[in-house]
């Protein structure tokens, strides 16, 4: 199961849940994820925000970077990231753990019910 999610000082974005076996390419990152990230960032933060992403291959593709620079108000690219910063690993170490603890696992009986719980 692959889920895209963003975190901000005002809360979490709505998730994007990919189909089983689907992989993230720079094409579907640009077509699906980035427009969603932009609208969710605006919903949560207005127009005054900085977009930052990790170093996944689709994220750093030249076409992805061009789309981000054209559409997001501000962007921190990988050249400006602090080395080995734990602040950039908030999902790995906190968000998914907290989400897992807040889910009603007794209601998860199928793939669809898992998706429903993730979306809550």
C-alpha positions in Angstrom: 0.0 0.0 0.0 1.4 3.4 -1.0 0.0 6.6 0.4 1.0 10.1 -0.2 0.5 12.6 2.6 1.7 16.0 3.5 2.2 17.6 6.9 2.0 21.3 7.9 1.8 23.4 11.0 -2.0 23.4 10.5 -2.5 19.7 10.0 -2.3 16.9 7.5 -3.4 16.9 3.9 -6.0 14.6 2.6 -4.2 11.4 1.5 -3.7 10.0 -2.0 -4.0 6.3 -1.9 -2.4 4.4 -4.9 -3.7 1.2 -6.3 -2.0 -2.0 -5.2 1.1 -2.5 -7.3 1.1 1.0 -8.6 4.4 2.8 -8.6 5.2 6.5 -8.5 6.7 7.8 -11.7 7.6 11.4 -12.4 4.6 11.5 -14.8 2.0 10.5 -12.2 3.8 12.6 -9.6 3.2 15.7 -11.8 -0.3 14.7 -12.9 -1.7 13.4 -9.6 0.4 14.3 -6.6 1.7 17.8 -7.2 -1.7 19.4 -8.1 -3.2 17.7 -5.0 -0.2 18.9 -2.9 -0.7 22.4 -4.2 -4.4 22.5 -3.5 -4.0 20.9 0.0 -1.2 23.3 0.9 -3.4 26.3 -0.1 -6.3 24.8 1.9 -4.2 24.4 5.0 -1.9 27.4 4.7 -3.3 29.9 2.1 -0.7 31.1 -0.4 2.1 31.7 2.1 4.0 28.4 2.4 7.2 26.7 1.4 7.0 23.3 -0.3 9.7 20.7 0.5 9.9 17.1 -0.5 12.2 14.2 0.0 14.8 12.9 -2.5 12.7 10.2 -4.2 13.6 9.8 -7.8 10.2 11.0 -9.2 10.4 14.1 -6.9 13.8 15.2 -8.2 13.1 14.6 -11.9 13.8 17.7 -13.9 10.1 17.9 -15.1 8.9 17.6 -11.5 11.2 20.3 -10.3 10.1 22.6 -13.2 6.4 22.0 -12.3 7.0 22.8 -8.7 9.0 26.0 -9.5 6.3 27.2 -11.8 3.3 26.5 -9.5 4.4 26.6 -5.9 5.0 30.0 -4.2 8.3 28.9 -2.7 10.3 25.7 -2.8 13.3 24.3 -0.9 15.3 22.1 -3.3 17.7 19.4 -2.2 20.7 21.7 -2.5 19.4 23.7 0.5 18.5 20.9 2.8 20.4 20.4 6.0 22.4 17.2 5.9 20.9 14.3 7.9 18.2 16.5 9.4 15.7 14.6 11.5 13.1 17.4 10.8 12.8 15.9 7.2 11.9 12.5 8.6 8.7 13.5 10.4 6.6 10.9 8.5 9.0 8.1 9.2 9.3 8.7 12.9 6.0 10.3 14.0 3.1 10.8 11.6 2.6 7.2 10.5 3.0 6.0 14.0 0.5 8.4 15.3 -1.9 7.6 12.5 -1.6 3.9 13.2 -2.4 4.5 16.9 -5.5 6.6 16.1 -7.0 4.0 13.7 -9.8 1.7 14.7 -8.0 -1.6 13.8 -10.9 -3.7 14.9 -12.8 -2.2 11.9 -10.1 -3.1 9.4 -11.4 -6.3 7.8 -10.5 -5.7 4.2 -8.4 -3.6 1.9 -11.3 -1.2 1.5 -11.9 -0.8 5.2 -8.2 -0.2 5.7 -8.4 2.6 3.1 -11.5 4.0 4.9 -9.6 4.1 8.2 -6.5 5.8 6.6 -8.8 8.5 5.2 -10.3 9.4 8.6 
